Amino acid sequence: MDLVNRKPAVLMKNLSKKFDGQTVIDNISFSQSLNETVAILGKNGSGKTTLIKLLIGLYQPTSGNIKLFGQNPTKHPAVKEKISYLSGDYNLYPNLTVRETIELAASLYNTDIDPDKALNIIRKEGIDLDKEIKLLSRGQLQLVKLAAALVNDPDLIILDEPTSGLDILVRQRLLARLCWYKDEENINLLFTSHNFSEISQLADRIILLDQGKKLADLKMEELPNFNKEIIFVPQKDLKKRDLGLDKIHGINQITLEDKKFIINYSKDEANILYRLSEIPYLSLKIKEPDLADIFHELIEGGRQDESE
């Protein structure tokens, strides 16, 4: 079955889910075209994870239907063979080695799968294949999870808060990997997040979810330009020119307050972080746009557009 020629990659129609009479997902419809990355943005409790669990079959919808590459996954479970799932918080077996973990992931599919491609991904990251999972850092663990998600050469990867709990530079490394697979392997990505930085780097479209309802469905170029800030404290006293950021066009302003640099920017986050990571530092933090501000701008802005 040639899944990649089926369109769309994901189709949800009038999807609802209730638990004990309470509506958690409320009549959501959307489609995801091939070679498109869709982000689902929402606050905690907005229904993001429930929506993902409906997609991967852990929950059954109360009403409505789901199709993956034109197939109903309940009636045609073989379609799930080309789909992978990656979560920021699920656990791997701690006493297995990295190699054993990937081999186990490969064995879960009905078809024979060679784990070598996934193992090579991990080798390139400099992770020891014979190291036990419990001895890995959180960042290494997430990279192993990504490799495990790629073991079946999927056409669609569904990710639930994939960078949850990672520090800035490890998060950036994982995002760079996802961007590469998105562009070079033509993998469809559907992911949830409350982190605007990763959405702006990965997504082609954004679906805004609140209290189980779809509030907006926008292309990234339709979004307002939200400014962000990086708070950077180097180990040594530096001047602005020492940061080497003068040729990065996404920066709006750099201020220095008590040895702390505040870098206000609207794009090119990856380049800014790459440059700063080369400078010994005490602290490096990103101040994200507040989700409440994003919701207000998108929803209230949309209402104003409709009234004009």
N, C-alpha and C positions, 0 to 999 in steps of 0.2 A: 504494500500500500504506500503510495507516494504522498506522504503527508504534506510536504512542503508546497505542493501545488494546490492544496486546498485553501480556500479563503472563506472567512477570515481566520486568523490564528485562534482568536477567542471571540465567542459571541454569547452574550448574556441577554436574555429577554424577559422582562417583567419578573425579575428574580426577587423572591422574598423568603425570609427565614424567621421563624418564631420559636422562642423557647418559653415553655410554660405560659403561653398566651401573650408573651411580650415580643413585639416586633423588633428584631435586631437589624435585619436587612429589609428595606422597604421599597419594593417595586423598582429595582435597579435594572437598567438596560444600557449596554454599551458593546461596541465591537472593537477589536484590535486587528489591524491589517498586518499582513506579513511584513517582516523587516521593520517593524515599528516597536518602539519601547514606550510603554505606558506606565505612569506612576500614579498610585492612589495615595493622595495626601489627606491626612486627617489627624485630629487630636486623639489621644488615648480614649478608648471607648466609643470611637466613631463607627466601628463595624469593620475596620480594615482586615483584621485577622480572620473574622468570621467569613468575610467574602473570599479570602484566600482558601480557607478550609472547604468552602463550597466548591471552589474551582478544582481542588485536588482530590475531592471525593471523600474527605473526612466527615463532612456533613452532607445531608441530602436537603435540597430546598423544600420549603413548605409549599411554594408555588413558583411557576416560571420554569425556564429551562436553560441549560448550558450546552454549548457545542464547542469542541476543540478541533480545529482544522476540519470543520464540517461534520464532525461525528459527535453523537451523544456519548459521553464517556461511560455512562452506566450501561447502555446497550452495546457499546463497542469498546470494551476495556482495553483492547490492543492499542488504542490511540494513546493511552497513558505511557506506553513504552518509549515515546519520544518526548516526554515531558519530565522535567526535573524540578525539585523543590529545594529551596535553601532558606533556612530561618536563622535569625541571629541568636536564638536561644535554645535550639534543640541540642541534645547531648549525644556525643559519640561514646562508644564503649572505651572506658579509660585505660583498660589493661591491654588493649590491642595495640599493635604497632601501626604506624601510618600505612605501611604496605598492606597489612592485614585488613585495615579499614577499607582501603580502596578495593581490594579483592573481594571483600564482603559486599560492598556496594555493587560491584559488577555481577555478583552471583544472584542478586535479587531479581534480575530480569529474566524473562522467559527465553530470550535468545542468547546465544553465546556472545559474550562481550570481552574483548581484549582490554585489560586494565592498563596496558603500557602507556597509552596516550595520557591518561590521568596521572600516572606515576611520573611521567616526564614533566608534566606541569609542576608537580611538587619539587622535583629535582631542580628545576630552573629557579625556584624560589629559595633554594639553599636549605631545604628542610630535610633532615635525615630520615630516610624511609624506614629505618629500623628503630626509630625512637617511639616510645609509648605515647599514646594520646595524652595521658595525664601529665606528661612532662612538657607539653607544648605551651607556648604563650597564647594568649587569647587571639592575637593576630594570626599566628601560625595555624591555630585551630580553625579559624574562619577560612583560611586559604585551602586547608585540607578539605573542608566542607564544600568549597567551591569546586575543587577537583573531583570530589565524589559526585557532585551534581552534574558534572560534565562527562562522567564515565560512560554513559549510554549515548553520547553524541546527540544531545537533545535538539529539537527544533524550537522548544519553548522552555525557558527557565522562569519559574515563579518564585519570587523572593519576598520574604516577610521580614521587614526591618533588618536587612542584611548586614548593616554596619553597627548595629546596636552594641554599645559598650566598648567600641574600639577607640583608641586615641586617634588624633587627627592624622598623623602621618601613616599609620597602619590603615586607617579608613581610606586615605587617598590611594594607597597601594592597591587595595581591593577594588576601588572604583576604576582605577586604571586598567586592571585586569578585565573587569566587566565591560568597559568601553572597548577594549581590544576584541573581545569575543563578539560583542555586538556588531562591530564594524567588519572584522575580518572573517568571522565564521557565519555571519548572517543569522545569528541566533535572536529570536524574539525574546524580549524581557518584559515581564510584568511584575512590578514590585510595589510594596507599600513602604511608606516612610512618613515621619514627621519632621524630617531633616531637609530643609529647602536646598542646601548646598548640593547634596547628592542628586536631588531631583533635577536641579538646573544643569548638572553635568551629564546625566544619563538619558533623561526623558525626551521624547518627541511630543508627548501629550501628557496632560495632567488631569486627573479626575478628582474633584474635591468632594470628600465624603464627610457628612456630619449627622450624627444620631441615626445612622443607617440609611440616610437618603443621599442621593447624588445631587449636589448643589451646583456643580459646574463641570464642564468637559471642554477643555481648552488646549489648543496647540501652544507649545512653549513660547513661540514668537508673539502670541497674543497676551502674554502675561505682562503686568507692569514690571518695571526695572527696579527690583528691590536691592538696596545697598546693604552690604554686610561689612563686618569689621573683623580684622585679625588683631588680637592683642599679643604682642611679641616682646619678651624680655630677654635680651642677650646676656651671655655671661660677662662680657666686657662692655665698657662704655663705648658706644658707637654713635656716629652721626648718621643722618638720613642717607647720605650718599654711600655710606659703607654697606647698606643693605643690598645695593645692586638691583634696585627695582625700577630705576628710571626709564627703562625701555619697555616696561610692561604697561600696555595701554588701558587695562581695565581698572587702574588705580585712580581714585578721585582725589584722595588727600592722605598725607602721612603726617601725623603729629607725634611729638616726643614729650612725654610727661613723666618726670621722675624715673628716668632710665627705661620707661615703658613706651614702646612704639604702638600707636593705634593706626592701623592701615585700613582706610575706608575704600571699598572697591565694589564694582558691580559685575565684573567678569574676570576671566583668566585666573581663577582660584588655584588651579593645579600648578600653573607656572609660578605664582607667588609662593605657594607652599614649598615647591621644589627648591626655589632659591633660598628661602629662609631655613630649610632643613640642612643646608650646607654650612650654616653659621651656628657655632655652639650657643645653646640657649638654656635659660632657666625655666621658661614657660612659653607655651605657644597654644593659644586658644582662639576659636572662632566664635564670634557673637552672631548667632543666626537671627534673621528677621523673626519677630514674634508671630506665631501662628495666628493669633487673634488679629494682628494687623493684616496678615495675608488674607484671611477669611473676609475681613471687613472690606479690604480693597477690591477683592474679586467679586464679592456678592453685592456690595453696595454700588461698586462701579458698574456692574452689569445692570443693576436696576436703573441707574441713571441713564445708561445707554438706551434701555428699552423705553424710557419715558420721553426721550428726545425725539 
